[in-house]
Amino acid sequence: MSVWLPSAPCTPRACVEATGSATAVPRAVLRLAAVLVVVATGVVLLPLGGRIPAGPVRRWCRAIVRAAGVRVRITGPAVPTGGLLIVANHISWLDIPLLAAVRPARMLAKSEIRRWPVAGGLAARGGVLFIERDRLRALPDTVARIAGLLRDGAAVVAFPEGSTWCGRAQGHFRRAVFQAALDAGVPVQPVHIHYRLAGVASTAPAFVGNDSLLASLWRVASARGLVAEVEVRPTLAPGSHPDRRELARAAQGGLRSQGARASALAHR
C-alpha cells in the first residue's frame, strides 16, 4: 500500500450519528439551497483568482459553513503571512471551507476528486493540488512542487492523516508533506477541528467510509445547533525540529493534547 493511501476504520453505520427528523426537512432544504447560492456566487468570481483579497475569501468560506446551519468558532493566535504549511485533522468536507476561513490556501486533495462531476472541475480551477496517492514514484515530485509553492510565499493546506476520521478517533500524521516545509524553510501551522452538537462532541458532520457527499450534506443541514470549533495552535518555527518525523510528531502532539483538554472541559 502506498504511503498516500492510509485508511480509517470509521464507517457511517458504526460511527456517524443520525440527525434531524421529518420536521427538519424544510429547514434542511432551505439550508442546502442557501449553500448552493453562496457557492454559486464564488464560482462566478472564480476567474478573478488571486486578485480577490484574502478577507472576502475568508468571509465567503465562512458563509458556506453558516449557510449549512453550522456556527463557527475560530480561536487561537493569528496565522502568519508568507509561506506556510497548514496541517489539520480531517473529519468532514466542512474542514475545507473552515481552514480557508482561517487563511486562504492551496489545498492538497486526492487525484480521484478531479474526476468528480462539477466539483472536480471547480476544484482544479480553484488551484487544488491533486496527489496521485497510489503512485509512490510521484511522491518526490509532489513534495518538491509543494516546497516550491511554499518558497514563493503561498500557504498550502494538508490533511496528513490521509483519510477522514469520525472525530472520536484520530489517525497518525504521515511525514512526507512535512518534508516540503523543511525544504522550503517555512513554518508549520497546526489547526485542530472538532464539532459539537448541543454542547457535546458530535460525529454528525463526519464524511467517512462509503458515505456519499449528498448524505453528509443532508445530515449537516438537518442538524440543529451544530458548532464547528477551529483551534489555531502555536506555529512550529523553521528549524525547531530536526527532521520530518519529529516535525509531524510535534504538529500532531499539539492537536491531541488540545483535543483532550477540550473534551475534558466539555464534560465538566
C-alpha angles and dihedrals in degrees: 000000000000121000086239091060108069116152136210126219091224118118131176093244096048102036114019123088120225116238138195131012139228089290090056094061097090090047092050092049092051092048094050090049089052091050090052091051093050093046091047090054090056092047091056089054095043095099089063088065115165093007090081111090118244093245097064090043091055091048092048092052091048089049091057091057094044091048087059088058096257121133115220128218118182117185137172138056125330114275114247123250122234127042109356137163109214115198128184144164113264125230110137148008083255088071090074100060089037092059091044087055087059093048129338108245146158108275127220114221138167114267091240089075090066087068095052113114112259095338093066094055092045091050092051092049089048093060100257113167109227118212123204095217096182093058110079091182090062092058099088092049091049092051091047091051092051091047090052092054091048091051089052090058100260126140115231125195121211134175100210094189085075093215139050119263128197095245097249089083133027134211128228120271111249112228104219099085091051089064088067091058091048092049092048095043094230132137125261119229115204116203126187119209126192137158132223133194119193089349099306132096111276135198093193095107093049116125102198143148114348093344113140122232090235092054091049092048091051093048092053095044093049095049119100122216098009114164128193113208117198115189117193107208127204113291119252106229124223111270094019092112126039101221144007093265092059092040092053091046092051092047094051095039091061092051094049095048091048092046091052091051092049091050092050092050092049091056098048 
